[in-house]
Amino acid sequence: MWFRLILTAFALAVVLYLQFGFDIKDWIKNSATQTSENSGSTPEADAASSP
């Protein structure tokens, strides 16, 4: 069962990489910067700034 789970996850990662040019390092770096940028903002400010 674990082998099938790992194989499925690996296949999904390959498909995402081929489809979107998915680079895990860039994704981690971008998500880290987004988290640090969004930590100072409030949901109310985000809602007010969006149209």
PyMOL Python script that loads the backbone (N, CA, C, O; Angstrom):
from pymol import cmd

cmd.read_pdbstr("""\
ATOM      1  N   MET A   1       0.824  -1.194   0.000  1.00  0.00           N
ATOM      2  CA  MET A   1       0.000   0.000   0.000  1.00  0.00           C
ATOM      3  C   MET A   1       0.870   1.261   0.000  1.00  0.00           C
ATOM      4  O   MET A   1       0.603   2.203  -0.747  1.00  0.00           O
ATOM      5  N   TRP A   2       1.910   1.275   0.840  1.00  0.00           N
ATOM      6  CA  TRP A   2       2.787   2.449   0.885  1.00  0.00           C
ATOM      7  C   TRP A   2       3.490   2.663  -0.445  1.00  0.00           C
ATOM      8  O   TRP A   2       3.714   3.800  -0.863  1.00  0.00           O
ATOM      9  N   PHE A   3       3.837   1.564  -1.109  1.00  0.00           N
ATOM     10  CA  PHE A   3       4.510   1.694  -2.393  1.00  0.00           C
ATOM     11  C   PHE A   3       3.602   2.376  -3.401  1.00  0.00           C
ATOM     12  O   PHE A   3       4.056   3.237  -4.156  1.00  0.00           O
ATOM     13  N   ARG A   4       2.335   2.009  -3.426  1.00  0.00           N
ATOM     14  CA  ARG A   4       1.393   2.639  -4.359  1.00  0.00           C
ATOM     15  C   ARG A   4       1.203   4.110  -4.028  1.00  0.00           C
ATOM     16  O   ARG A   4       1.089   4.936  -4.933  1.00  0.00           O
ATOM     17  N   LEU A   5       1.166   4.454  -2.730  1.00  0.00           N
ATOM     18  CA  LEU A   5       1.013   5.842  -2.320  1.00  0.00           C
ATOM     19  C   LEU A   5       2.210   6.683  -2.756  1.00  0.00           C
ATOM     20  O   LEU A   5       2.050   7.786  -3.280  1.00  0.00           O
ATOM     21  N   ILE A   6       3.404   6.152  -2.536  1.00  0.00           N
ATOM     22  CA  ILE A   6       4.614   6.866  -2.939  1.00  0.00           C
ATOM     23  C   ILE A   6       4.679   6.987  -4.458  1.00  0.00           C
ATOM     24  O   ILE A   6       5.047   8.038  -4.983  1.00  0.00           O
ATOM     25  N   LEU A   7       4.327   5.928  -5.157  1.00  0.00           N
ATOM     26  CA  LEU A   7       4.340   5.962  -6.618  1.00  0.00           C
ATOM     27  C   LEU A   7       3.346   6.987  -7.157  1.00  0.00           C
ATOM     28  O   LEU A   7       3.648   7.702  -8.113  1.00  0.00           O
ATOM     29  N   THR A   8       2.177   7.060  -6.556  1.00  0.00           N
ATOM     30  CA  THR A   8       1.173   8.035  -6.970  1.00  0.00           C
ATOM     31  C   THR A   8       1.652   9.462  -6.725  1.00  0.00           C
ATOM     32  O   THR A   8       1.473  10.335  -7.574  1.00  0.00           O
ATOM     33  N   ALA A   9       2.260   9.696  -5.567  1.00  0.00           N
ATOM     34  CA  ALA A   9       2.772  11.028  -5.266  1.00  0.00           C
ATOM     35  C   ALA A   9       3.884  11.410  -6.238  1.00  0.00           C
ATOM     36  O   ALA A   9       3.951  12.556  -6.683  1.00  0.00           O
ATOM     37  N   PHE A  10       4.744  10.473  -6.567  1.00  0.00           N
ATOM     38  CA  PHE A  10       5.829  10.743  -7.505  1.00  0.00           C
ATOM     39  C   PHE A  10       5.271  11.050  -8.892  1.00  0.00           C
ATOM     40  O   PHE A  10       5.739  11.972  -9.560  1.00  0.00           O
ATOM     41  N   ALA A  11       4.271  10.279  -9.326  1.00  0.00           N
ATOM     42  CA  ALA A  11       3.659  10.513 -10.628  1.00  0.00           C
ATOM     43  C   ALA A  11       2.983  11.885 -10.664  1.00  0.00           C
ATOM     44  O   ALA A  11       3.062  12.586 -11.672  1.00  0.00           O
ATOM     45  N   LEU A  12       2.328  12.267  -9.581  1.00  0.00           N
ATOM     46  CA  LEU A  12       1.696  13.576  -9.513  1.00  0.00           C
ATOM     47  C   LEU A  12       2.732  14.688  -9.594  1.00  0.00           C
ATOM     48  O   LEU A  12       2.515  15.690 -10.276  1.00  0.00           O
ATOM     49  N   ALA A  13       3.853  14.519  -8.907  1.00  0.00           N
ATOM     50  CA  ALA A  13       4.921  15.520  -8.961  1.00  0.00           C
ATOM     51  C   ALA A  13       5.472  15.647 -10.375  1.00  0.00           C
ATOM     52  O   ALA A  13       5.746  16.758 -10.830  1.00  0.00           O
ATOM     53  N   VAL A  14       5.639  14.529 -11.078  1.00  0.00           N
ATOM     54  CA  VAL A  14       6.144  14.561 -12.450  1.00  0.00           C
ATOM     55  C   VAL A  14       5.142  15.275 -13.358  1.00  0.00           C
ATOM     56  O   VAL A  14       5.534  16.093 -14.190  1.00  0.00           O
ATOM     57  N   VAL A  15       3.872  14.974 -13.204  1.00  0.00           N
ATOM     58  CA  VAL A  15       2.852  15.607 -14.036  1.00  0.00           C
ATOM     59  C   VAL A  15       2.817  17.116 -13.782  1.00  0.00           C
ATOM     60  O   VAL A  15       2.732  17.900 -14.727  1.00  0.00           O
ATOM     61  N   LEU A  16       2.880  17.525 -12.514  1.00  0.00           N
ATOM     62  CA  LEU A  16       2.885  18.954 -12.209  1.00  0.00           C
ATOM     63  C   LEU A  16       4.115  19.631 -12.788  1.00  0.00           C
ATOM     64  O   LEU A  16       4.028  20.745 -13.303  1.00  0.00           O
ATOM     65  N   TYR A  17       5.256  18.969 -12.708  1.00  0.00           N
ATOM     66  CA  TYR A  17       6.485  19.559 -13.247  1.00  0.00           C
ATOM     67  C   TYR A  17       6.384  19.714 -14.762  1.00  0.00           C
ATOM     68  O   TYR A  17       6.772  20.746 -15.310  1.00  0.00           O
ATOM     69  N   LEU A  18       5.870  18.701 -15.430  1.00  0.00           N
ATOM     70  CA  LEU A  18       5.762  18.775 -16.878  1.00  0.00           C
ATOM     71  C   LEU A  18       4.696  19.783 -17.316  1.00  0.00           C
ATOM     72  O   LEU A  18       4.851  20.457 -18.334  1.00  0.00           O
ATOM     73  N   GLN A  19       3.625  19.879 -16.547  1.00  0.00           N
ATOM     74  CA  GLN A  19       2.516  20.745 -16.935  1.00  0.00           C
ATOM     75  C   GLN A  19       2.818  22.218 -16.668  1.00  0.00           C
ATOM     76  O   GLN A  19       2.540  23.074 -17.508  1.00  0.00           O
ATOM     77  N   PHE A  20       3.379  22.507 -15.513  1.00  0.00           N
ATOM     78  CA  PHE A  20       3.522  23.894 -15.079  1.00  0.00           C
ATOM     79  C   PHE A  20       4.964  24.339 -14.932  1.00  0.00           C
ATOM     80  O   PHE A  20       5.204  25.476 -14.527  1.00  0.00           O
ATOM     81  N   GLY A  21       5.936  23.491 -15.244  1.00  0.00           N
ATOM     82  CA  GLY A  21       7.325  23.825 -14.958  1.00  0.00           C
ATOM     83  C   GLY A  21       7.511  23.984 -13.466  1.00  0.00           C
ATOM     84  O   GLY A  21       8.193  24.902 -13.008  1.00  0.00           O
ATOM     85  N   PHE A  22       6.909  23.095 -12.717  1.00  0.00           N
ATOM     86  CA  PHE A  22       6.834  23.207 -11.266  1.00  0.00           C
ATOM     87  C   PHE A  22       8.213  22.983 -10.652  1.00  0.00           C
ATOM     88  O   PHE A  22       8.753  21.878 -10.706  1.00  0.00           O
ATOM     89  N   ASP A  23       8.782  24.052 -10.062  1.00  0.00           N
ATOM     90  CA  ASP A  23      10.081  23.946  -9.411  1.00  0.00           C
ATOM     91  C   ASP A  23       9.870  24.084  -7.913  1.00  0.00           C
ATOM     92  O   ASP A  23       9.459  25.139  -7.431  1.00  0.00           O
ATOM     93  N   ILE A  24      10.148  23.029  -7.188  1.00  0.00           N
ATOM     94  CA  ILE A  24       9.835  22.992  -5.764  1.00  0.00           C
ATOM     95  C   ILE A  24      10.617  24.056  -5.002  1.00  0.00           C
ATOM     96  O   ILE A  24      10.080  24.674  -4.083  1.00  0.00           O
ATOM     97  N   LYS A  25      11.886  24.280  -5.373  1.00  0.00           N
ATOM     98  CA  LYS A  25      12.688  25.276  -4.663  1.00  0.00           C
ATOM     99  C   LYS A  25      12.100  26.671  -4.831  1.00  0.00           C
ATOM    100  O   LYS A  25      12.003  27.422  -3.860  1.00  0.00           O
ATOM    101  N   ASP A  26      11.706  27.028  -6.052  1.00  0.00           N
ATOM    102  CA  ASP A  26      11.093  28.337  -6.280  1.00  0.00           C
ATOM    103  C   ASP A  26       9.766  28.452  -5.540  1.00  0.00           C
ATOM    104  O   ASP A  26       9.441  29.508  -4.997  1.00  0.00           O
ATOM    105  N   TRP A  27       9.007  27.369  -5.520  1.00  0.00           N
ATOM    106  CA  TRP A  27       7.712  27.394  -4.841  1.00  0.00           C
ATOM    107  C   TRP A  27       7.890  27.618  -3.346  1.00  0.00           C
ATOM    108  O   TRP A  27       7.154  28.392  -2.733  1.00  0.00           O
ATOM    109  N   ILE A  28       8.877  26.934  -2.761  1.00  0.00           N
ATOM    110  CA  ILE A  28       9.131  27.114  -1.334  1.00  0.00           C
ATOM    111  C   ILE A  28       9.600  28.540  -1.061  1.00  0.00           C
ATOM    112  O   ILE A  28       9.187  29.159  -0.080  1.00  0.00           O
ATOM    113  N   LYS A  29      10.470  29.061  -1.938  1.00  0.00           N
ATOM    114  CA  LYS A  29      10.971  30.415  -1.750  1.00  0.00           C
ATOM    115  C   LYS A  29       9.838  31.427  -1.882  1.00  0.00           C
ATOM    116  O   LYS A  29       9.749  32.363  -1.087  1.00  0.00           O
ATOM    117  N   ASN A  30       8.976  31.248  -2.874  1.00  0.00           N
ATOM    118  CA  ASN A  30       7.862  32.172  -3.073  1.00  0.00           C
ATOM    119  C   ASN A  30       6.857  32.089  -1.929  1.00  0.00           C
ATOM    120  O   ASN A  30       6.354  33.119  -1.479  1.00  0.00           O
ATOM    121  N   SER A  31       6.563  30.903  -1.459  1.00  0.00           N
ATOM    122  CA  SER A  31       5.600  30.770  -0.376  1.00  0.00           C
ATOM    123  C   SER A  31       6.167  31.354   0.914  1.00  0.00           C
ATOM    124  O   SER A  31       5.420  31.889   1.732  1.00  0.00           O
ATOM    125  N   ALA A  32       7.480  31.256   1.101  1.00  0.00           N
ATOM    126  CA  ALA A  32       8.102  31.838   2.286  1.00  0.00           C
ATOM    127  C   ALA A  32       8.029  33.360   2.227  1.00  0.00           C
ATOM    128  O   ALA A  32       7.779  34.002   3.247  1.00  0.00           O
ATOM    129  N   THR A  33       8.243  33.946   1.056  1.00  0.00           N
ATOM    130  CA  THR A  33       8.176  35.401   0.947  1.00  0.00           C
ATOM    131  C   THR A  33       6.733  35.879   1.065  1.00  0.00           C
ATOM    132  O   THR A  33       6.483  36.927   1.660  1.00  0.00           O
ATOM    133  N   GLN A  34       5.787  35.138   0.514  1.00  0.00           N
ATOM    134  CA  GLN A  34       4.381  35.524   0.638  1.00  0.00           C
ATOM    135  C   GLN A  34       3.936  35.485   2.091  1.00  0.00           C
ATOM    136  O   GLN A  34       3.196  36.361   2.537  1.00  0.00           O
ATOM    137  N   THR A  35       4.377  34.480   2.828  1.00  0.00           N
ATOM    138  CA  THR A  35       3.995  34.358   4.228  1.00  0.00           C
ATOM    139  C   THR A  35       4.549  35.529   5.029  1.00  0.00           C
ATOM    140  O   THR A  35       3.851  36.086   5.877  1.00  0.00           O
ATOM    141  N   SER A  36       5.792  35.905   4.768  1.00  0.00           N
ATOM    142  CA  SER A  36       6.375  37.019   5.512  1.00  0.00           C
ATOM    143  C   SER A  36       5.732  38.337   5.118  1.00  0.00           C
ATOM    144  O   SER A  36       5.587  39.224   5.960  1.00  0.00           O
ATOM    145  N   GLU A  37       5.340  38.490   3.850  1.00  0.00           N
ATOM    146  CA  GLU A  37       4.691  39.723   3.417  1.00  0.00           C
ATOM    147  C   GLU A  37       3.282  39.827   3.989  1.00  0.00           C
ATOM    148  O   GLU A  37       2.853  40.910   4.387  1.00  0.00           O
ATOM    149  N   ASN A  38       2.564  38.714   4.031  1.00  0.00           N
ATOM    150  CA  ASN A  38       1.175  38.727   4.470  1.00  0.00           C
ATOM    151  C   ASN A  38       1.029  38.722   5.985  1.00  0.00           C
ATOM    152  O   ASN A  38      -0.070  38.938   6.495  1.00  0.00           O
ATOM    153  N   SER A  39       2.109  38.482   6.711  1.00  0.00           N
ATOM    154  CA  SER A  39       1.982  38.374   8.154  1.00  0.00           C
ATOM    155  C   SER A  39       1.630  39.717   8.796  1.00  0.00           C
ATOM    156  O   SER A  39       1.014  39.753   9.861  1.00  0.00           O
ATOM    157  N   GLY A  40       2.024  40.830   8.147  1.00  0.00           N
ATOM    158  CA  GLY A  40       1.727  42.141   8.727  1.00  0.00           C
ATOM    159  C   GLY A  40       0.380  42.690   8.330  1.00  0.00           C
ATOM    160  O   GLY A  40      -0.064  43.684   8.905  1.00  0.00           O
ATOM    161  N   SER A  41      -0.283  42.087   7.377  1.00  0.00           N
ATOM    162  CA  SER A  41      -1.551  42.628   6.907  1.00  0.00           C
ATOM    163  C   SER A  41      -2.727  41.941   7.592  1.00  0.00           C
ATOM    164  O   SER A  41      -2.625  40.802   8.047  1.00  0.00           O
ATOM    165  N   THR A  42      -3.826  42.649   7.654  1.00  0.00           N
ATOM    166  CA  THR A  42      -5.020  42.086   8.264  1.00  0.00           C
ATOM    167  C   THR A  42      -5.989  41.654   7.173  1.00  0.00           C
ATOM    168  O   THR A  42      -5.943  42.205   6.073  1.00  0.00           O
ATOM    169  N   PRO A  43      -6.855  40.699   7.435  1.00  0.00           N
ATOM    170  CA  PRO A  43      -7.836  40.284   6.425  1.00  0.00           C
ATOM    171  C   PRO A  43      -8.755  41.426   5.988  1.00  0.00           C
ATOM    172  O   PRO A  43      -9.196  41.465   4.839  1.00  0.00           O
ATOM    173  N   GLU A  44      -9.041  42.350   6.902  1.00  0.00           N
ATOM    174  CA  GLU A  44      -9.895  43.463   6.536  1.00  0.00           C
ATOM    175  C   GLU A  44      -9.212  44.344   5.498  1.00  0.00           C
ATOM    176  O   GLU A  44      -9.857  44.799   4.553  1.00  0.00           O
ATOM    177  N   ALA A  45      -7.925  44.588   5.660  1.00  0.00           N
ATOM    178  CA  ALA A  45      -7.195  45.414   4.691  1.00  0.00           C
ATOM    179  C   ALA A  45      -7.133  44.709   3.354  1.00  0.00           C
ATOM    180  O   ALA A  45      -7.271  45.348   2.311  1.00  0.00           O
ATOM    181  N   ASP A  46      -6.926  43.395   3.368  1.00  0.00           N
ATOM    182  CA  ASP A  46      -6.877  42.640   2.122  1.00  0.00           C
ATOM    183  C   ASP A  46      -8.244  42.698   1.418  1.00  0.00           C
ATOM    184  O   ASP A  46      -8.303  42.843   0.197  1.00  0.00           O
ATOM    185  N   ALA A  47      -9.318  42.586   2.168  1.00  0.00           N
ATOM    186  CA  ALA A  47     -10.652  42.612   1.574  1.00  0.00           C
ATOM    187  C   ALA A  47     -10.966  43.999   1.023  1.00  0.00           C
ATOM    188  O   ALA A  47     -11.625  44.123  -0.010  1.00  0.00           O
ATOM    189  N   ALA A  48     -10.499  45.038   1.707  1.00  0.00           N
ATOM    190  CA  ALA A  48     -10.777  46.392   1.243  1.00  0.00           C
ATOM    191  C   ALA A  48      -9.976  46.731  -0.006  1.00  0.00           C
ATOM    192  O   ALA A  48     -10.432  47.508  -0.844  1.00  0.00           O
ATOM    193  N   SER A  49      -8.783  46.153  -0.136  1.00  0.00           N
ATOM    194  CA  SER A  49      -7.953  46.496  -1.287  1.00  0.00           C
ATOM    195  C   SER A  49      -8.371  45.748  -2.550  1.00  0.00           C
ATOM    196  O   SER A  49      -8.076  46.194  -3.658  1.00  0.00           O
ATOM    197  N   SER A  50      -9.049  44.622  -2.394  1.00  0.00           N
ATOM    198  CA  SER A  50      -9.464  43.872  -3.565  1.00  0.00           C
ATOM    199  C   SER A  50     -10.772  44.438  -4.106  1.00  0.00           C
ATOM    200  O   SER A  50     -11.630  44.860  -3.331  1.00  0.00           O
ATOM    201  N   PRO A  51     -10.932  44.451  -5.418  1.00  0.00           N
ATOM    202  CA  PRO A  51     -12.141  45.043  -6.027  1.00  0.00           C
ATOM    203  C   PRO A  51     -13.385  44.226  -5.771  1.00  0.00           C
ATOM    204  O   PRO A  51     -14.470  44.597  -6.218  1.00  0.00           O
TER     205      PRO A  51
END
""", "prot")
cmd.dss("prot")
cmd.show_as("cartoon", "prot")
cmd.util.cbc("prot")
cmd.orient("prot")
